[in-house]
Amino acid sequence: MPKETAVYTHGHHESVLRSHRWRTAANSAAYLIAELRPGQAVLDVGCGPGTITADLAALVAPGRVTAVDTSRDILDRAAATATERGLDNIEFATADVHALDFPDDSFDVVHAHQVLQHVGDPVQALREMRRVCRPGGVVAARDSDYAAMTWYPEVPGMEQWQELYGRVARANGGEPDAGRRLLSWARQAGFSDITPTAAAWCFATPENRAWWSGLWADRTTASVYAKLAVDGGHADPEQLTAVAAAWHAWGEEPDGWFMVPHGEVLCRP
């Protein structure tokens, strides 16, 4: 697979969007919020359904946010989110982060949430994000780290999920353990002023256990990820069904706890 080619492992099945629509600036970009000011120009790379985008737009208004993704369909969903929020300071466009169609020094803030783990060349992506960021601005990236995800109790089948996801993601040209690599990638991209941090999502109440386990069970059997797992020879449908059952079993545990760790970097050109 060419270096800059990667298949988006999750796709946009409802089970995936169920997770993406939950994301906000508060729970997914808190490390960036202190850098935002009214009037700034922001580029949101890989905006998905636009919930974080909308929060960023509200925080920098009357500044403008340019939201980009590879899928026109998901951009339509993001535009609907903006309309629902009454925001008119967001523009939408398709884009490839490896070769952004914007002039140098176009934005005060360039943001990417859960993007670099899915691209073929994350260092080139960061170089492009750096190129379009103005001097004095900030490039912000946050990615999860699948190998560092942990849970309790040890339900049979959950480790198979973790190992299977890693194989499928890498076969698609991505790097599922991106969180731990962000600092290294940023240095390779030419940044020297980097603030690295980490943060986590935690799912441990009955409500969010049911939500998190349910969406992953559905994703395991019905999403693009499921198709890629089967078509790539990584698992058969019966194995995916067993993994989905493990997710349901974990979700029913009264003391169930799941942590999703993230690496974060704020980089100043």
C-alpha positions in Angstrom: 0.0 0.0 0.0 1.5 3.4 -0.9 2.7 5.4 2.0 0.1 8.1 1.8 -2.7 5.7 1.1 -4.8 4.4 4.0 -8.4 3.1 4.3 -10.5 4.7 7.1 -10.8 1.7 9.3 -14.1 2.7 10.9 -16.2 4.1 8.1 -19.3 6.0 8.9 -21.7 3.3 10.0 -24.3 4.5 12.6 -22.3 2.7 15.3 -19.3 4.9 14.5 -21.3 8.1 14.3 -22.9 7.2 17.6 -19.4 7.7 19.1 -18.4 10.7 17.0 -21.5 12.7 17.7 -20.8 12.3 21.5 -17.5 14.2 21.1 -17.2 17.8 22.2 -14.4 20.4 22.6 -14.7 19.8 26.4 -14.3 16.0 26.3 -12.0 15.8 23.2 -10.1 19.0 22.8 -9.8 20.4 26.3 -6.0 20.8 25.8 -6.7 23.3 23.0 -9.4 25.5 24.5 -7.1 27.9 26.3 -5.4 28.7 22.9 -8.7 29.8 21.3 -9.6 33.5 20.9 -12.5 35.3 19.2 -11.6 36.2 15.7 -9.2 33.4 15.0 -9.2 31.4 11.7 -9.4 27.7 12.5 -8.9 24.6 10.2 -10.5 21.5 11.6 -9.0 18.5 9.8 -11.1 15.3 9.7 -14.1 17.0 11.2 -16.5 14.1 11.0 -20.1 14.9 11.9 -18.9 18.3 13.2 -19.7 18.3 16.9 -16.2 19.4 17.9 -16.1 21.7 14.9 -19.3 23.5 16.1 -17.8 24.0 19.6 -14.6 25.5 18.1 -16.7 27.8 15.9 -18.6 29.1 18.9 -15.4 29.7 20.8 -13.7 31.7 18.0 -16.7 33.6 16.7 -16.8 36.0 14.9 -13.7 34.2 13.5 -14.3 31.4 11.0 -13.7 27.7 11.0 -12.9 25.7 7.8 -13.9 22.1 8.4 -12.5 19.5 6.0 -12.9 15.7 5.6 -12.4 13.2 2.8 -16.1 12.3 2.6 -18.7 14.7 1.1 -21.4 12.7 2.9 -19.9 13.3 6.3 -19.4 17.0 5.5 -23.2 17.2 4.8 -23.8 15.8 8.3 -21.4 18.3 9.8 -23.2 21.1 8.0 -26.4 19.9 9.5 -24.8 20.0 12.9 -23.8 23.7 12.3 -27.3 24.6 11.2 -28.8 22.9 14.2 -26.5 25.0 16.4 -27.3 28.2 14.6 -23.7 28.7 13.5 -22.9 30.5 10.3 -19.1 30.9 10.7 -18.2 27.4 9.4 -17.1 26.5 5.8 -16.9 22.9 4.6 -14.6 21.3 2.0 -13.2 18.0 1.0 -9.4 17.7 1.5 -6.5 15.3 1.8 -4.4 16.2 4.8 -1.3 15.1 3.0 -1.8 17.9 0.5 -4.0 20.6 1.8 -5.4 23.0 -0.8 -4.7 26.2 1.2 -2.0 28.8 0.9 0.8 29.0 3.5 0.0 30.7 6.7 -3.7 30.6 6.3 -4.9 29.7 9.8 -4.3 30.6 13.4 -5.2 27.2 14.7 -5.0 23.8 12.8 -6.7 21.0 14.7 -7.0 17.2 14.1 -8.8 14.9 16.4 -8.4 11.1 15.9 -7.0 11.7 12.4 -3.3 10.9 12.3 -3.9 7.2 13.4 -5.8 6.7 10.1 -3.5 8.4 7.5 -0.8 6.8 5.5 1.9 9.3 6.3 1.2 11.2 9.6 4.5 13.1 9.4 3.6 14.5 6.0 0.2 15.3 7.4 1.7 17.3 10.2 4.1 19.0 7.8 1.0 20.2 5.8 -0.7 21.3 9.0 2.4 23.2 9.9 2.6 24.8 6.5 -0.9 26.3 6.6 -0.5 27.5 10.2 0.5 31.1 10.7 3.6 32.1 12.7 2.4 32.5 16.3 -0.4 30.0 15.7 -0.8 26.5 17.0 -1.2 23.0 15.5 -3.1 20.7 17.7 -3.4 16.9 17.4 -5.0 14.3 19.6 -5.1 10.5 19.0 -6.0 7.5 21.0 -3.7 4.6 21.7 -5.3 1.2 21.2 -2.6 -1.0 22.8 -2.8 1.1 25.9 -6.5 0.8 26.3 -7.4 -1.2 29.4 -10.5 -2.5 31.1 -11.8 -4.4 34.0 -12.8 -7.2 34.5 -10.9 -9.4 32.1 -13.9 -10.7 30.1 -12.8 -13.5 27.6 -12.8 -12.2 24.1 -11.8 -8.6 24.8 -8.1 -9.2 24.3 -9.0 -10.8 20.9 -10.8 -7.5 20.0 -7.7 -5.4 20.9 -5.4 -7.6 18.9 -7.8 -7.9 15.9 -8.3 -4.2 15.7 -4.6 -3.5 15.6 -4.1 -6.0 12.8 -7.0 -4.6 10.7 -5.9 -1.0 11.2 -2.3 -1.6 10.2 -3.3 -3.6 7.2 -5.3 -0.5 6.1 -2.2 1.6 6.3 -2.9 3.3 9.7 -1.2 3.2 13.1 -3.7 2.4 15.9 -1.1 3.3 18.7 -0.8 6.8 17.4 -1.1 8.5 20.8 2.3 7.5 22.0 3.9 8.6 18.7 2.6 12.1 18.3 5.6 13.8 19.9 8.0 11.8 17.7 5.9 12.5 14.5 5.7 16.3 15.4 9.5 16.5 15.7 10.0 14.7 12.4 7.6 17.2 10.8 9.9 20.0 11.8 8.3 21.3 15.0 10.6 22.2 17.9 8.2 24.0 20.2 5.9 21.2 21.3 3.8 20.7 24.4 2.9 17.0 24.8 0.2 16.0 27.1 -2.2 13.0 27.7 -5.8 12.6 28.7 -8.3 9.8 28.8 -12.0 8.9 28.4 -13.4 6.7 31.0 -16.5 4.6 30.7 -17.6 3.2 34.1 -21.2 4.1 34.8 -24.1 1.7 33.9 -25.2 4.2 31.2 -21.9 4.8 29.5 -20.9 1.1 29.8 -24.0 0.1 27.9 -23.4 2.9 25.3 -19.7 2.1 24.8 -20.0 -1.7 24.7 -23.1 -1.5 22.5 -21.5 0.7 19.8 -18.3 -1.4 19.7 -20.4 -4.6 19.5 -22.3 -3.2 16.6 -19.1 -1.8 15.0 -17.5 -5.2 15.2 -20.2 -6.9 13.2 -21.8 -4.3 11.0 -19.4 -1.5 10.1 -16.7 -1.0 7.4 -14.2 -2.3 10.1 -16.1 -5.6 10.1 -16.0 -5.9 6.3 -12.3 -5.1 6.3 -11.6 -7.7 8.9 -13.4 -10.4 6.9 -12.2 -9.3 3.5 -8.6 -9.0 4.7 -8.6 -12.5 6.2 -8.2 -11.3 9.8 -11.4 -12.9 11.1 -14.5 -14.7 9.9 -18.0 -13.7 10.7 -18.3 -16.2 13.6 -15.2 -14.8 15.2 -16.6 -11.2 14.9 -19.8 -12.4 16.5 -17.9 -13.8 19.4 -16.0 -10.6 19.9 -19.2 -8.6 19.8 -20.6 -11.0 22.5 -17.5 -10.2 24.6 -18.3 -6.5 24.4 -21.9 -7.1 25.5 -20.6 -9.3 28.4 -18.2 -6.6 29.5 -21.0 -4.0 29.3 -23.1 -6.0 31.7 -20.5 -6.2 34.3 -21.6 -4.2 37.4 -18.0 -3.1 38.1 -17.0 -2.7 34.4 -14.5 0.0 33.7 -12.8 1.0 30.4 -10.1 3.6 29.7 -9.2 5.1 26.4 -5.9 7.0 26.7 -4.9 9.8 24.3 -1.7 11.5 23.4 -1.9 15.2 22.6 0.4 17.7 21.2 0.3 21.5 20.8 2.9 22.5 18.3 3.9 26.1 17.5 5.5 26.7 14.0 
